[in-house]
Structure formats: structure tokens, C-alpha cells
Amino acid sequence: MSKAKVLLIGSNATRIEIQGGRTGATGQYLNETVVPALAIVEAGYEIVLATPDGTKPHIDEASDTPDHFGGDKAAYERAKTFYANDPAMNEVRTLRSIVEEGLDNYAGVFVPGGQAPVVDLMQDPDMGEILRHFHERSKPTALLCHGPIAVAAAMPHAREFRAALIAGVPAKAAEWAKDWQYAGYKMTVFSNSEEKVVEDYILHAKLYFNVVDALQTAGGQVITTATDFEPHVVEDRELITGQNPRSDRALAGKFVAALDRSLAMA
């Protein structure tokens, strides 16, 4: 018997818009998905994986390396095996089916990163409905690296907000973000200087907007580290956010602790 169910929300995006009207390859990061997932399972919770279209998230090739596991090849191989074979990572639901089934069945929600959530999750209406449910009930809500951009989906005009960011009209984006549920929350997300590393060495192109700027435009109090790629987690009320891939373990620990506290209070 598990303590409770935890919803893990993945992205289905495999391409992201880049300046010049082109797209670059993207996906979900392996360590950001599996390290917290394993910690959640090992703490006695059951994971249910869901995505917008109900298919398994694509792992970004840039993350498919032992480097993102501190060079630990055994940990990397364990993660690959877990993601490839464990039923929790392969019995994928649609976000819509999760909503229709009833969100009261879940004790918490976790969204990993990779740039993919910037494409679909931040403007997905089912993602928004899920977030509003967890926010209104103060249930633990954890998001890692680029994952925190998904909280934009909770606003009533998430698609218009994103379109304004791509069009380079932040003032209009701020108007679309009015009454955002997470305005005033302290949070973190992949920093602008960290994003530049990805743009220069992985995408070889510029993105239309940075996630830090997007969340600040919406009203979030974004806090990032002075040094790139240092573990950093911010917890404010039910919201737990991690800045970058190296924040995977720290975020997992805080999320499990929040789940345990929430269950103890129920």
C-alpha cells in the first residue's frame, strides 16, 4: 500500500521556437524526471505519469549522459532503466483523464524540466485546471528547472500571455497575466545566464523569451543564484521550485517532506 498518489506531469514537446522563425530540438531532462521520481517512490508514494496527449515524454539528448548524475555511471544506468522499463514511467495518462477522474485522488504534483514545458505545459488548459486545484487546496506543488514556467498555465489567458512574450510585448503579457494565482510567490527557475549556455552550446540559437523574465512579468518574485548551475530550491507556501538540473536531489527532498507534512495534517 502506498501512502498516496503523486501526479508527475510531463511534456510532449520535441521542438521549441527559436528566433528567425525556426525550431530547435528539445525534450524533458532524464535526471530531472527520474531522480525526484525515485525519491518519491522510495518514500512510499505511488507515481502517476500524465502528459497533454497521453504519450511518454521525449528525453532531451542533452540530458542523456552520466554528467547529469554527477558522473555516477551506475546512477545514470539505473535512471535509464527506470525510465525505460518501470510501469510508473510507461502507463501514461492524459491530463484530461486525470482531471475527469478527480484530482482529490492526488496528494501532490511534480513537473520536471528540460525546455519542453515552455512549449506546451505553460499554455495547456488542463495543466491550468490541475494547478488551480492544487493551489486552492494548498497541496504540495513542485517544479524543476524550466518546469516552473508551467505555473503560467494557471492564469486565465495563458495562451495569450505566451503569445505576447513571443511577440516581444511584455507589457501586453503582463495584462494577460492579471489575477494570476501565483503573483507575489517567491520562486526560482532556470536563470538567464544558464539559458545563454544552452543557447550558445546546445541550440546555437536565441529563444524568444527567457523563463525568468516571463515569470517576473506575470508577477512572480524570482530568485536565482549568483553562480550558474549551483543547486537552489525555493519554497513558498505550497510551491516548491528548483532552479536547474543540479537541484534535482534538493527539490526531491523538500517535496517529499512537504508531502509527508501534508498527509500528517490531513
N, C-alpha and C positions, 0 to 999 in steps of 0.2 A: 504494500500500500504506500503510495506517495503521500507526502504532506499536502500537496495541492498541485494544480496545473499552472504552468507558466507559459505565456504566449511568446514565441520567438517570431518576429516579423522580418522577413527577408524581402529583398528587391528582385524584380525580374529584369532590370535594365542591363543591357550589354554594351550600349553605346551612350556617350554623353556629348552634348553640343559643345563645340569649340568655336572660337571666333573665326570668321571667314566663311561661315555657313557650312562647316564640315562637322564630322563627329569623330570621336576617339574611342578606343576600346575601354570598357570599364567593367565593373562587377562588384562582388562582395568579397571582403578580405577573409581569408581562411582562419587566421588566428583570432580575429575579432569575433568570428562566429563561434568557433569551437572552444576556445579557452573559457569564455563565460558559460557556454552551454554545458561543458563538462563539470564546471564548478556547481552549476545549478542542479544537475543530475546527482552529483556526488553529495550534495546537501539534502537529498531526499525528495526533490521535486520532479514532476513529470513535465517534459517539454512538448509543446505542440507547435510545429512549424507551419507558418502560413505566409503566402505571398499574394500579390494582387491577382495573378491569373492561375494560381494553384500549381505552378511548376517550380521545380527546385531552383534556387538561386545559382547563377553562374559565378564561379570563383575567379576573381581577377588574377591573371597570371603573375602580376607583380607581387602578389602575396604568397604565391605557391613556392615557398623557399624556407629552409631552416632559419634563415636570418631573422624572420619574424617570430621565431621561438627561441631567441637568444642564442642561436647557433646549435641548439639541442636537437640533433637529428632524430633521436628517439621520440621526443615530444612532437616533432613535426610529423613523423610517420604515424604516430598514434592519432594525431588530429586528422590526417588524410584518411586513415582507415575509418575513424568515427564518422566523418562526413560522407564517405563513400558508402558505408555499409549499415550504420546504425538505423533502426527503424524510425527513430525520432527525427532523423535528417532526411528521410525518404518518403514518409507518409504525409505529404504536403497538402494542406488545405487552402482554399481561397479565403481571403479576408472577409468576403461577403458571407460565406458559410459560417465563419466564426461569429460574425455579428448576429446572424439569424439564429444560430444555436443558443446564444445567450452569453454575454460577457461576464455575468456573475460567476461563471464556472472558473474564472482565472484569477489567481492571486496577484499576478504582476505581468508586466510586458517588457520585452527587451528587443532593441533594434541595433544590430551591428552595422558597421560602416563598410569602407570602400566607397568610392564616389557614387555608386549606383543609386542610393536613396535620393540624391539630388535630382535625379531624373523622374522617378515615379512616385516614391513614397511621400515626398513633400507636398504633392498636389493630389493625392489619392483620397477620394471621399470616404471610403471605408476606413482607411487609416485615420482620417479625421474623426470619424464616429467612435472608433476604438479609443483614441486618445482622450476625447471628451469624457467618455465613460470613466476611464481610469483617473482622470483629473478630478472629476466631480466627486469621486469616492475616495480620493487620496490614496490610491493603490500604487505601489512601487512601479516606477516607470523609468527604465534605464536605456540609455542610447550612447553609442560609442563612435568616436572619430567623426566621420561625416554623418553618422546616424542621427545626431541631434537635429539636423535640418528637417527631419521628418515631423518634428513638433509643429512646423508651419502648417501641416495638413489640418490641424485643429481649427484654424481660422475659417470663417465662413466663405472667404473668397480666396482660397489657397491657389487656385489655378491662375487667377488674375494677378495675385501677388507675384508668383513666379514669372509670369509673362512680362510684368513690369520690370523685374530685375534683369531679365534677358535683354529687354529693350533699352536698358540703361537709364531708367527713370525711377530712381529710388524714392523720390517724393510721392509719386503715384503708388509705388509699392507700399509705402507707409500708410497711405489712405486705405488701401485694400486690407491692411493688417489691423484696422481698427477693431477694438474689442477682443483682441487675441487673448486666449486663456492664460498664456504663459508670459505675458507682458510683466516686466518687473522681476521675473525669476532670475536668480544667478544661474549661469550655465557655462559650459565650455564646449568647444568644437574644434575641429582641425584648423589650425591657425593660418593666417595669410602667408606667413613666411614658410610654413610647412607645405602649403599648397604650391608655392612657387617652385619648390623642389620637384614636386610631381609634374608640374607644367614643363619645367626645363628638361627633366631627365626621363620622364615616362611618356607623357602626352606629346611633348615637343610642340606645344601649342598653348594658347591662353584660353582660359574659361571665360564665360560671360560675366560671372559674378563669383565672389568668394562667400563661403558659408558664414564666416564671422560677420561680414557686412550685412548679409541677409538677416541673420538673427538680431543684430543690433537695430536694423531698420524696422523690424517687427516689434521691437520694444524689449528684447532680452538684454540682461546685464551679462555680457560675455566676458569671461576671464580666461586668458591664455598665459602660458608660461613665457618667460623671457628667453629661455633656451628651448630650441626646437627638439621635438621627439623625446622629451622627458615625460615620464608618467605623470598624469594630472587628472584628478577627478573632482568634480564639484557636486555637492548635494544640497538641494534647496527644497524643503518640503518633500513631496513625493518624487520629485525629479532628480535623477542621478545621471550625470553626463561625464564622459571621458573624452579627453582631447585627441588622442592619437592611437596608433596601433599598440604602442608600448604601455598604454593604460589599461590593457585587457584584464590583467590579473587584479589590479587595484579596483577597477569598476566591478568586476565579478564579486569580489569580497564585500564591497559596500551594498551591492544589490541583494546578495544572499542574506546579509544581516538585516536589511530592510524588509525582506520577505518574512524572515523569522519574527521580527518585531510586529509586523502587521498581523501575522497569524496569531501571535500571543495575545493581541489586543481584540481579536475577533470574538 
